[in-house]
């Protein structure tokens, strides 16, 4: 891979050399039709906290409009994995609405409290501190932006891999409404109704109500329930007030309820009693409803929502003040069956309960040569989780994690036009994180702990578990800069060179055995230093648009969640495990991203995306013992470890052909996406690691001439490809090697009507 990547980098740079000569020519020199209108509508993004053309931003950004996502039949945010290079967005293992996100090899796959993701998720410019409830269904969306690479200046907190911005639509000034219905395989039925109503010339209200349902893709063979079904109800309401030309106020709220059955995976090994591997990857032998918690009030459900207030004041033609206030909370009650068998072993009821309050102030300046933003940010958040792990029917390991985070930051990002062709951008962010942790690990004699309904359980916490309760506190601070230099020889081309840093604070392992000294001390922050060379170009009067980014990242003190095996009853046999986060010494990540849009005719167009990445650990020290002297030593095992959720190659090709039909237009769309082989964990496992595969999607969408009616037919994963998106790997615990698969083939018909 290294040779292939270096070769491609070299060829790409050579290919850019003659291009730089063309860049100095007038636009008409590369245009096929000097008098033609531009074939590509300009895309506006706010990746730098201010409105800019996508082609002018010196950042690797992929932007998708709501209309575009609706046309290709995307159901939720995870489908963007097949549209943009070097990103992995998946539903987290054993969940329905929790997101696992990786960009350029950086991310976090376990959603428990105490561990922070490396990709920032934003809803209307509000940072979501926890991943629960962030598998957003795509509706009522203006656009989604995927920012690749460290965004430590403007987005700061935990955006060392990148950021994903979900931007909802603002209300129309006129009375409008829309109803969209979808029916499909697995008894799918979705209904979305939205509307906007002007109350006066300056005040309007609106909202959206959505219902998403489908039957299970498989069955609980033990209990008769459905596995991987969907039952989500969602609401979004907003009120917008424009008392004057220079003042805008938006109050908005959202709430969703997920009553889907707790999702279980697929055993990849026979059970300890000889239970064979099931033929259907969506069927399970899980027997989690037999636990006492089922009668103790645990109701598998995920609720999340929040309120936000946006105040935007245009002080004058150059200066704008923006205030973003938000309060959010979510609670998830669910079940995990770690061995996916009917017996009451390694079953776990879980509760996640999170709250956050954030306040951000932005001061934006737009002058003749200087423009940019200065801001202040504050976050007060609590992350709580609790879960039982039933070791045997008479032994339960209980874990509770309660984490308070208080963070504040000051940031700036300004661009100065040195002349008509050269721009210099300088930014920085100072972040201060204070974290307080309370962790409880306790072993009970009985089926389940008192927390989950078994009041008769007796605590028998052995010395190997350490103290039942641990309290820790740590503070981390960091200044993360960003500098970029852009060269635009004309309106159609933009070359940039950027240096940026990212920072993610340290913490305490929520599952740690605190008799282990390094666990008590917590784990250190991780950092990324990135250099990126990019070229954004428009050719032939807009018929062809190409965006190329070459990047290299120095990844230091990588936080690696792991486990240590325990002998909880002192009988000399392993019967449990505890968490232990390791700071790997370092890693190097480099790659190439190419995105292109081509319009061959007025009716036929194509989009293409390619990502190549080479990610290697350079140092990973593990405690060991000298075989000769018996002294403790550290051994570098970096050559034995791999980057998880980071395929070396990702690619996609989407074709679109439009033709008139029945007083309207029919759009035919075909897409194919490719993902290289993927490691689910740092230690390779041929059972859970996914081989390379491709997915094919087809859509046909008819739109009436007046745009009022739209009907579509969408086939996703047409070949019904079976691929592992997440996994559990506990081979010594009841041979519990479990795979969680991506969605099977679905066929959906949609119909919508607009009211104006």
VOGU-3710 file (C-alpha; in Angstrom, 3 decimals, decimal comma):
1> xxxxxxxxxx> 0,000/0,000/0,000  2,792/2,421/0,892  4,408/2,010/-2,533  1,042/2,415/-4,275  0,227/5,545/-2,272  3,613/7,156/-2,806  3,388/6,408/-6,511  -0,040/7,969/-6,783  1,053/11,052/-4,822  4,021/11,466/-7,160
11> xxxxxxxxxx> 1,866/11,078/-10,265  -0,725/13,492/-8,896  1,881/16,173/-8,226  3,345/15,680/-11,713  -0,135/15,932/-13,132  -0,664/19,228/-11,354  2,461/20,794/-12,863  1,034/21,385/-16,336  -2,235/22,350/-14,729  -0,548/25,236/-12,950
21> xxxxxxxxxx> 0,322/26,602/-16,375  -3,272/26,419/-17,477  -4,386/28,095/-14,268  -2,779/31,354/-15,275  -4,776/31,453/-18,503  -8,160/33,167/-18,736  -11,137/30,958/-18,039  -12,214/31,020/-21,663  -9,012/29,239/-22,621  -10,250/25,995/-21,083
31> xxxxxxxxxx> -13,925/26,476/-21,795  -15,649/24,568/-24,547  -18,278/27,197/-25,052  -17,236/30,718/-24,211  -20,757/32,057/-24,199  -22,456/29,258/-22,336  -23,914/29,681/-18,896  -22,261/27,796/-16,061  -23,422/24,207/-15,915  -22,903/23,888/-12,161
41> xxxxxxxxxx> -24,827/25,773/-9,525  -22,511/27,335/-6,942  -22,591/25,502/-3,607  -22,480/27,688/-0,511  -21,200/26,243/2,772  -20,458/27,593/6,233  -17,546/25,293/7,026  -15,583/28,317/8,331  -18,532/29,751/10,296  -19,328/32,152/7,455
51> xxxxxxxxxx> -20,945/31,769/4,068  -18,458/30,907/1,325  -18,385/29,075/-1,943  -17,386/25,442/-1,523  -14,643/25,963/-4,117  -13,121/28,862/-2,186  -12,778/27,127/1,196  -9,215/25,858/1,859  -10,601/22,746/3,556  -11,502/19,308/2,191
61> xxxxxxxxxx> -15,317/19,506/2,364  -18,058/17,347/0,850  -21,484/19,014/0,770  -24,828/17,359/0,039  -28,083/19,270/-0,352  -31,326/17,951/1,075  -32,792/17,677/-2,427  -29,799/15,654/-3,611  -30,006/13,248/-0,671  -33,750/12,809/-1,157
71> xxxxxxxxxx> -33,346/12,104/-4,865  -30,853/9,254/-4,363  -32,992/7,730/-1,610  -30,664/8,125/1,373  -32,450/7,035/4,554  -30,081/8,168/7,296  -26,734/9,846/7,763  -24,730/6,585/7,650  -25,364/6,319/3,883  -22,897/9,189/3,372
81> xxxxxxxxxx> -20,199/6,540/3,834  -20,848/5,581/0,224  -20,736/9,152/-1,077  -17,586/10,797/0,328  -13,959/9,611/0,460  -12,173/8,301/3,550  -15,152/8,329/5,905  -16,873/5,525/7,813  -20,287/6,187/9,356  -22,024/3,171/10,873
91> xxxxxxxxxx> -24,685/2,342/13,417  -22,798/1,366/16,567  -22,842/-2,292/17,586  -25,914/-3,424/19,546  -27,683/-0,058/19,009  -30,217/1,487/16,677  -29,497/5,219/16,757  -25,934/5,574/18,086  -23,325/6,675/15,548  -19,799/5,367/15,068
101> xxxxxxxxxx> -17,861/7,864/12,959  -14,347/7,695/11,465  -12,717/10,218/9,134  -9,184/9,706/7,814  -8,593/6,874/10,285  -9,628/8,863/13,367  -12,714/8,020/15,418  -14,154/6,017/18,299  -16,452/3,006/18,085  -17,548/2,452/21,693
111> xxxxxxxxxx> -20,268/4,850/22,923  -19,817/4,430/26,683  -19,337/7,461/28,938  -15,742/8,551/29,444  -14,708/7,931/25,863  -14,991/10,755/23,394  -15,341/10,476/19,639  -12,696/11,864/17,292  -15,282/13,216/14,835  -17,460/16,137/15,910
121> xxxxxxxxxx> -21,191/15,885/15,159  -23,051/19,196/14,833  -26,776/19,870/14,584  -27,416/23,444/13,461  -23,975/24,498/14,748  -24,536/22,833/18,126  -21,879/20,309/19,091  -23,385/17,002/20,272  -21,199/15,763/23,096  -22,384/12,138/22,952
131> xxxxxxxxxx> -23,023/9,791/19,988  -26,374/8,472/21,229  -29,236/9,581/18,989  -26,990/10,948/16,232  -27,917/8,462/13,490  -30,123/11,174/12,014  -32,805/10,230/9,543  -32,507/12,502/6,529  -35,521/14,785/6,517  -36,115/18,513/6,786
141> xxxxxxxxxx> -32,435/19,026/5,955  -30,943/21,956/4,080  -27,557/20,290/3,619  -24,999/18,050/5,266  -21,333/19,034/5,254  -18,493/16,573/5,870  -15,275/18,350/6,876  -12,234/16,084/6,624  -9,089/16,573/8,653  -8,537/18,288/12,031
151> xxxxxxxxxx> -10,989/21,117/12,667  -9,443/22,198/15,936  -9,690/25,931/15,232  -13,344/26,621/14,513  -14,949/23,422/15,769  -12,394/22,496/18,337  -13,655/19,931/20,744  -12,884/16,380/19,638  -12,731/17,151/15,911  -9,281/15,717/15,347
161> xxxxxxxxxx> -10,516/13,560/12,465  -13,096/15,968/11,104  -16,641/17,184/11,622  -20,110/16,445/10,264  -22,571/19,342/10,121  -26,294/18,600/9,831  -28,043/21,833/8,831  -31,847/21,975/8,945  -34,021/24,158/6,731  -35,155/27,601/7,737
171> xxxxxxxxxx> -38,783/28,527/7,457  -40,236/29,927/4,284  -41,596/33,461/4,272  -44,760/32,109/2,631  -47,281/29,538/3,818  -45,957/26,179/2,634  -46,423/22,507/3,372  -45,125/19,145/2,272  -46,170/15,554/2,824  -43,926/12,655/1,891
181> xxxxxxxxxx> -44,784/8,965/2,232  -42,612/5,903/1,648  -43,474/2,202/1,482  -41,080/-0,636/0,878  -39,731/-4,047/1,679  -39,850/-5,372/5,250  -43,209/-3,585/5,616  -41,507/-0,200/5,555  -43,811/2,763/6,066  -42,502/6,287/6,535
191> xxxxxxxxxx> -44,488/9,503/6,734  -43,070/13,031/6,966  -45,252/16,148/7,184  -43,784/19,638/7,349  -45,109/23,156/7,070  -44,414/26,839/7,582  -46,915/29,573/8,440  -46,264/33,335/8,537  -48,076/34,823/11,532  -47,087/38,363/10,562
201> xxxxxxxxxx> -44,636/40,133/8,310  -41,885/39,552/10,884  -42,871/36,311/12,639  -43,398/32,765/11,362  -43,727/29,291/12,825  -43,238/25,843/11,376  -42,358/22,287/12,072  -42,015/18,715/10,951  -43,515/15,477/12,218  -41,993/12,212/11,030
211> xxxxxxxxxx> -42,653/8,506/11,545  -40,212/5,819/10,351  -41,067/2,120/10,636  -40,134/-1,241/9,166  -40,299/-4,838/10,358  -37,221/-6,652/11,557  -34,596/-7,851/9,124  -34,406/-10,995/11,256  -35,915/-12,651/14,336  -35,139/-13,478/17,949
221> xxxxxxxxxx> -35,430/-17,250/17,668  -35,586/-17,602/21,461  -38,229/-14,988/22,289  -40,120/-14,545/19,020  -39,346/-10,799/18,839  -38,070/-9,014/15,756  -34,405/-8,158/15,317  -33,303/-4,949/13,584  -36,755/-3,450/13,202  -37,383/0,309/13,224
231> xxxxxxxxxx> -39,956/2,398/15,075  -38,984/6,068/15,349  -41,189/9,122/15,875  -39,562/12,539/15,492  -40,611/16,181/15,839  -38,963/19,474/14,922  -40,585/22,821/15,723  -39,263/26,316/15,206  -40,257/29,946/15,393  -38,417/32,710/13,533
241> xxxxxxxxxx> -38,647/36,427/14,257  -37,180/39,222/12,147  -38,080/42,419/13,998  -35,775/44,501/11,771  -33,577/44,130/8,712  -30,494/43,544/10,863  -31,859/41,210/13,557  -32,880/37,547/13,262  -34,052/35,279/16,098  -34,748/31,560/15,812
251> xxxxxxxxxx> -36,110/29,345/18,584  -36,142/25,678/17,688  -36,640/22,329/19,354  -36,491/18,694/18,381  -37,473/15,401/19,987  -37,380/11,795/18,845  -38,503/8,490/20,333  -36,976/5,216/19,188  -39,003/2,174/20,269  -37,190/-0,299/18,057
261> xxxxxxxxxx> -36,217/-3,661/19,514  -32,670/-3,836/20,852  -30,503/-4,903/17,910  -28,393/-8,060/18,302  -25,615/-9,374/16,099  -24,704/-12,648/14,423  -22,517/-15,303/16,071  -19,547/-16,137/13,884  -18,499/-19,206/15,918  -20,509/-22,198/17,196
271> xxxxxxxxxx> -21,661/-21,904/20,798  -19,925/-23,695/23,699  -22,678/-26,330/23,708  -22,301/-26,878/19,973  -24,962/-24,389/18,861  -24,360/-24,012/15,092  -23,818/-20,711/13,328  -27,171/-19,503/11,989  -27,675/-19,283/8,229  -29,429/-15,888/8,347
281> xxxxxxxxxx> -27,085/-13,133/9,570  -30,086/-11,219/10,959  -31,459/-14,049/13,122  -30,295/-14,402/16,720  -30,622/-16,815/19,644  -30,333/-13,963/22,124  -32,472/-14,435/25,243  -32,034/-11,084/26,943  -35,678/-10,584/27,927  -35,311/-13,363/30,507
291> xxxxxxxxxx> -33,273/-11,119/32,820  -34,873/-9,759/36,024  -34,449/-6,252/34,666  -37,270/-7,021/32,235  -39,607/-6,872/35,199  -37,679/-4,143/36,974  -38,708/-1,311/34,691  -36,146/-1,430/31,861  -37,942/-0,477/28,652  -35,819/-0,706/25,480
301> xxxxxxxxxx> -36,194/2,812/24,122  -34,055/5,761/23,090  -35,316/9,321/23,581  -33,371/12,437/22,665  -34,110/16,089/22,085  -33,176/19,652/22,772  -33,932/23,345/22,585  -31,860/25,959/20,820  -31,878/29,730/20,478  -30,083/31,546/17,668
311> xxxxxxxxxx> -29,749/35,332/17,728  -28,062/36,974/14,748  -27,436/40,727/14,807  -25,931/42,545/11,827  -24,325/45,428/13,663  -23,306/47,067/10,386  -22,324/46,069/6,874  -19,084/44,557/8,141  -19,721/43,185/11,627  -22,140/40,486/12,760
321> xxxxxxxxxx> -22,764/39,058/16,242  -24,222/35,579/16,590  -25,302/33,830/19,786  -25,991/30,062/19,799  -27,568/28,676/22,981  -28,546/25,043/23,358  -29,709/22,546/25,955  -29,944/18,850/25,043  -30,516/15,499/26,690  -30,914/11,874/25,712
331> xxxxxxxxxx> -31,676/8,589/27,474  -31,261/5,102/26,077  -32,411/1,876/27,711  -31,340/-1,227/25,869  -30,046/-4,788/26,016  -26,827/-6,395/24,843  -26,401/-10,148/24,607  -22,639/-10,571/24,281  -22,835/-14,271/23,434  -26,096/-14,178/21,446
341> xxxxxxxxxx> -27,336/-17,361/23,139  -30,486/-18,146/25,124  -28,658/-18,900/28,383  -28,465/-16,205/31,076  -24,746/-15,604/30,508  -23,019/-12,482/29,272  -26,346/-10,669/28,982  -26,322/-6,958/29,773  -29,088/-4,431/30,377  -27,645/-0,932/29,709
351> xxxxxxxxxx> -28,680/2,651/30,408  -27,157/5,756/28,813  -28,272/9,126/30,190  -26,675/12,324/28,892  -27,235/16,054/29,356  -25,471/19,108/27,978  -25,686/22,879/27,907  -23,629/24,964/25,492  -23,226/28,624/24,689  -21,306/30,075/21,783
361> xxxxxxxxxx> -20,707/33,671/20,693  -19,382/34,459/17,224  -18,196/37,848/15,970  -17,897/37,821/12,188  -16,118/40,544/10,244  -16,289/41,012/6,458  -14,089/43,742/5,009  -12,608/44,493/1,633  -9,466/42,440/2,203  -9,925/40,990/5,696
371> xxxxxxxxxx> -12,698/38,672/6,820  -13,059/36,137/9,583  -14,557/35,196/12,904  -13,711/35,393/16,594  -15,671/33,380/19,133  -16,131/32,085/22,658  -17,500/28,660/23,554  -18,708/27,008/26,775  -19,910/23,449/27,443  -21,309/21,888/30,613
381> xxxxxxxxxx> -22,091/18,200/30,068  -22,814/15,035/32,003  -22,468/11,545/30,578  -23,859/8,627/32,580  -24,074/4,939/31,858  -24,741/1,797/33,835  -24,794/-1,820/32,782  -24,832/-5,325/34,192  -22,903/-8,185/32,692  -24,290/-11,499/33,865
391> xxxxxxxxxx> -21,207/-13,735/34,039  -23,264/-16,747/35,032  -26,836/-17,090/36,214  -25,582/-16,546/39,769  -22,867/-13,917/39,188  -23,214/-10,357/37,844  -20,610/-7,649/37,187  -22,078/-4,144/37,570  -20,424/-1,033/36,101  -21,458/2,606/36,469
401> xxxxxxxxxx> -19,766/5,600/34,891  -20,708/9,186/35,743  -18,681/11,915/34,003  -18,945/15,676/34,281  -17,238/17,832/31,677  -16,797/21,583/31,817  -15,016/23,066/28,830  -14,482/26,528/27,466  -12,635/27,818/24,449  -11,684/30,991/22,629
411> xxxxxxxxxx> -11,094/30,809/18,889  -10,430/32,911/15,801  -9,989/32,398/12,066  -9,200/35,279/9,722  -8,333/35,460/6,039  -6,443/38,335/4,461  -6,281/38,948/0,703  -2,618/39,703/0,046  -3,616/40,606/-3,508  -6,157/39,486/-6,093
421> xxxxxxxxxx> -4,672/35,986/-6,206  -3,140/35,177/-2,825  -4,996/34,697/0,468  -3,478/34,010/3,873  -5,628/32,446/6,614  -4,576/32,219/10,252  -6,611/30,698/13,050  -6,261/29,266/16,506  -8,231/27,886/19,396  -7,417/27,617/23,080
431> xxxxxxxxxx> -9,366/24,842/24,793  -9,589/24,065/28,493  -11,252/20,791/29,552  -12,053/19,851/33,130  -13,343/16,308/33,685  -14,629/14,645/36,834  -15,268/10,917/36,889  -17,108/8,568/39,220  -16,750/4,897/38,354  -18,299/1,993/40,243
441> xxxxxxxxxx> -17,421/-1,639/39,564  -19,076/-4,157/41,810  -19,655/-7,911/41,609  -22,938/-9,371/42,875  -24,043/-12,864/43,702  -27,300/-13,185/41,815  -28,880/-12,756/38,403  -28,615/-9,016/37,906  -27,664/-6,168/40,255  -29,919/-4,066/42,536
451> xxxxxxxxxx> -29,639/-1,187/40,059  -31,449/-3,280/37,465  -34,123/-4,762/39,677  -32,562/-7,623/41,631  -32,870/-6,373/45,217  -31,741/-9,734/46,587  -28,292/-9,561/44,970  -25,358/-9,708/47,410  -22,160/-7,725/46,840  -19,070/-9,947/46,751
461> xxxxxxxxxx> -16,593/-7,597/45,112  -13,239/-9,432/45,184  -9,822/-7,789/45,627  -9,105/-8,285/41,910  -11,763/-5,666/41,127  -10,167/-2,989/43,271  -12,191/-0,477/45,261  -15,941/-0,523/44,381  -15,981/3,233/43,724  -13,337/5,423/42,136
471> xxxxxxxxxx> -13,371/9,227/41,866  -10,962/11,024/39,603  -10,396/14,482/38,212  -8,153/15,822/35,498  -7,749/18,950/33,413  -6,299/19,329/29,938  -5,688/22,422/27,870  -4,272/23,005/24,426  -3,799/25,673/21,784  -4,476/24,359/18,283
481> xxxxxxxxxx> -3,467/26,555/15,329  -4,368/26,498/11,654  -2,562/28,290/8,834  -3,354/28,138/5,124  -2,097/29,874/2,017  -4,356/29,980/-1,048  -3,529/30,866/-4,637  -6,368/31,645/-7,084  -4,953/32,564/-10,505  -8,522/33,114/-11,750
491> xxxxxxxxxx> -12,125/32,568/-10,697  -12,055/28,891/-11,670  -9,107/27,592/-9,705  -7,928/27,587/-6,118  -4,761/25,963/-4,795  -4,088/25,824/-1,060  -1,543/24,560/1,430  -2,740/24,189/5,025  -1,320/23,186/8,400  -3,717/22,354/11,234
501> xxxxxxxxxx> -3,785/20,675/14,620  -6,445/18,797/16,532  -6,791/17,904/20,202  -8,908/15,479/22,208  -8,691/15,591/26,013  -7,800/12,719/28,294  -10,076/10,888/30,695  -10,756/7,807/32,752  -11,764/4,359/31,538  -15,453/3,841/32,385
511> xxxxxxxxxx> -14,950/0,110/32,690  -11,575/0,171/34,425  -10,379/-2,063/37,240  -8,971/0,647/39,503  -6,554/-1,563/41,362  -4,434/-1,176/38,204  -2,224/1,943/38,744  -2,267/3,142/35,147  -6,061/2,907/35,109  -6,294/5,111/38,220
521> xxxxxxxxxx> -4,064/7,711/36,556  -6,341/7,899/33,510  -5,300/8,247/29,907  -3,609/11,214/28,249  -4,914/13,529/25,494  -4,306/12,631/21,873  -3,248/15,119/19,207  -3,034/15,320/15,418  -0,798/17,531/13,284  -1,875/17,685/9,649
531> xxxxxxxxxx> -0,468/19,115/6,418  -2,811/19,296/3,446  -2,246/20,303/-0,165  -5,382/20,893/-2,188  -6,558/21,975/-5,620  -10,161/23,006/-6,334  -10,880/23,663/-9,986  -13,706/24,311/-12,406  -13,073/23,454/-16,048  -14,807/24,016/-19,330
541> xxxxxxxxxx> -17,182/26,693/-18,102  -18,368/24,582/-15,225  -18,841/21,314/-17,080  -16,160/19,707/-14,935  -15,328/20,365/-11,296  -12,418/18,631/-9,555  -11,329/18,790/-5,919  -8,082/17,074/-4,940  -6,525/16,887/-1,467  -3,248/15,276/-0,433
551> xxxxxxxxxx> -2,682/15,005/3,315  -0,302/13,655/5,899  -1,028/13,461/9,635  1,168/12,872/12,667  -1,112/11,175/15,222  0,282/11,185/18,786  -0,778/9,425/22,013  -3,610/7,620/20,271  -6,303/6,580/22,769  -6,969/2,855/22,326
561> xxxxxxxxxx> -9,802/1,308/24,367  -9,097/-2,274/25,316  -9,758/-4,905/27,942  -7,880/-6,989/30,468  -9,140/-10,419/31,525  -10,090/-10,990/35,177  -10,440/-13,888/37,560  -13,267/-12,475/39,665  -13,720/-15,437/42,040  -10,058/-16,376/42,462
571> xxxxxxxxxx> -10,383/-19,901/41,103  -7,594/-19,466/38,565  -9,901/-19,222/35,557  -10,787/-16,131/33,556  -14,449/-15,250/34,061  -14,680/-11,540/33,366  -12,957/-8,496/31,952  -12,309/-4,838/32,708  -11,535/-1,885/30,522  -8,082/-0,389/30,087
581> xxxxxxxxxx> -7,434/2,513/27,710  -3,912/2,604/26,288  -2,143/5,617/24,797  -0,342/4,228/21,781  2,830/6,227/21,198  2,073/7,441/17,711  0,888/6,821/14,188  1,284/8,248/10,708  -1,614/8,703/8,313  -1,360/9,905/4,731
591> xxxxxxxxxx> -3,656/9,790/1,771  -5,323/11,289/-1,261  -8,908/12,372/-1,863  -10,377/13,146/-5,271  -13,904/14,395/-5,902  -15,197/15,282/-9,340  -18,427/16,409/-10,970  -18,886/16,235/-14,733  -21,847/17,313/-16,845  -21,476/15,662/-20,223
601> xxxxxxxxxx> -24,713/17,091/-21,598  -27,561/19,129/-20,177  -29,245/15,812/-19,288  -26,359/13,552/-18,280  -23,962/14,052/-15,365  -21,698/12,063/-13,063  -20,043/12,441/-9,673  -16,968/10,540/-8,589  -15,129/10,199/-5,284  -11,912/8,338/-4,474
611> xxxxxxxxxx> -10,070/8,045/-1,183  -6,716/6,339/-0,644  -5,241/6,166/2,833  -2,208/4,567/4,448  -2,418/4,478/8,255  0,265/2,803/10,378  1,145/2,789/14,054  4,758/3,845/14,544  4,990/3,171/18,287  2,828/1,120/20,632
621> xxxxxxxxxx> 4,548/0,119/23,861  3,149/-2,745/25,907  4,315/-3,833/29,360  6,082/-7,177/29,366  8,694/-9,173/31,298  12,274/-9,851/30,262  12,451/-13,641/29,704  16,008/-13,766/31,026  16,081/-11,394/33,993  12,394/-11,314/34,850
631> xxxxxxxxxx> 12,495/-7,499/34,975  9,558/-5,454/33,670  10,157/-4,053/30,184  8,201/-2,360/27,410  7,914/-3,959/23,979  6,960/-2,085/20,793  4,075/-4,022/19,211  3,132/-1,402/16,601  3,879/-3,827/13,744  1,207/-6,163/15,184
641> xxxxxxxxxx> -1,569/-3,583/15,209  -3,857/-2,180/12,502  -6,095/0,868/12,158  -9,718/-0,070/12,683  -12,551/1,158/10,458  -10,078/2,552/7,925  -10,235/0,850/4,510  -7,250/1,682/2,316  -9,496/2,501/-0,639  -12,984/3,992/-0,821
651> xxxxxxxxxx> -14,605/4,958/-4,097  -18,000/5,860/-5,500  -19,453/6,669/-8,902  -22,932/8,144/-9,361  -24,590/8,670/-12,752  -27,653/10,805/-13,396  -29,716/11,057/-16,591  -32,752/13,303/-16,882  -35,414/13,260/-19,578  -38,886/14,786/-20,030
661> xxxxxxxxxx> -41,831/12,547/-19,198  -45,577/13,214/-18,787  -45,374/17,008/-18,317  -42,502/16,579/-15,938  -38,962/15,256/-15,700  -37,734/11,745/-14,980  -34,316/11,371/-13,341  -32,595/7,977/-13,590  -29,798/7,487/-11,080  -27,284/4,687/-10,645
671> xxxxxxxxxx> -24,581/4,512/-7,997  -21,849/2,066/-7,118  -19,602/2,347/-4,080  -16,532/0,353/-3,140  -14,848/-0,213/0,212  -11,573/-2,015/0,657  -11,022/-4,638/3,331  -11,574/-3,285/6,853  -10,212/-4,221/10,288  -12,834/-4,051/13,027
681> xxxxxxxxxx> -10,199/-3,920/15,771  -6,502/-3,124/16,114  -5,739/-6,850/16,375  -6,750/-8,541/13,106  -9,375/-11,268/13,243  -10,340/-12,997/9,976  -13,805/-13,708/11,366  -14,774/-10,087/12,038  -12,598/-8,256/9,522  -14,569/-7,411/6,399
691> xxxxxxxxxx> -13,255/-8,193/2,914  -13,614/-5,623/0,162  -17,088/-5,244/-1,290  -19,245/-3,059/-3,509  -22,805/-1,772/-3,174  -25,142/-0,865/-6,032  -28,005/1,624/-5,683  -30,612/2,543/-8,311  -33,285/5,241/-8,299  -35,923/6,592/-10,666
701> xxxxxxxxxx> -37,542/9,883/-9,635  -40,279/11,757/-11,514  -40,984/15,408/-10,740  -43,920/17,329/-12,132  -43,264/20,403/-14,224  -44,421/22,759/-11,493  -42,391/20,888/-8,851  -45,492/20,118/-6,786  -45,481/16,340/-7,108  -42,657/13,847/-6,927
711> xxxxxxxxxx> -42,645/10,048/-7,112  -39,647/7,780/-6,776  -38,514/4,179/-6,720  -35,278/3,401/-4,870  -33,285/0,172/-4,622  -30,408/0,218/-2,130  -27,809/-2,534/-1,848  -29,370/-4,084/-4,926  -27,069/-7,103/-4,799  -28,042/-7,839/-1,166
721> xxxxxxxxxx> -24,393/-7,767/-0,125  -23,740/-9,112/3,390  -21,006/-7,115/5,098  -19,900/-6,622/8,703  -20,119/-3,019/9,887  -19,250/-3,603/13,576  -18,325/-6,469/15,859  -17,634/-7,845/19,340  -14,566/-10,004/19,827  -14,450/-12,025/23,060
731> xxxxxxxxxx> -13,253/-15,447/21,871  -12,361/-16,611/25,406  -15,812/-15,706/26,750  -18,256/-18,325/25,435  -16,602/-17,955/21,999  -18,384/-14,612/21,672  -17,279/-13,372/18,272  -20,238/-11,354/16,996  -20,760/-9,488/13,737  -23,255/-6,680/13,142
741> xxxxxxxxxx> -24,164/-6,393/9,479  -24,995/-3,434/7,276  -28,518/-3,035/5,869  -29,706/-5,695/3,415  -31,355/-4,988/0,060  -34,298/-2,624/0,358  -36,724/-1,379/-2,281  -38,746/1,708/-1,464  -41,401/3,685/-3,283  -41,847/7,353/-2,356
751> xxxxxx> -44,419/10,011/-3,113  -44,489/13,635/-2,035  -46,667/16,665/-2,626  -45,840/20,314/-1,970  -48,463/22,849/-0,911  -47,849/26,558/-1,503
//
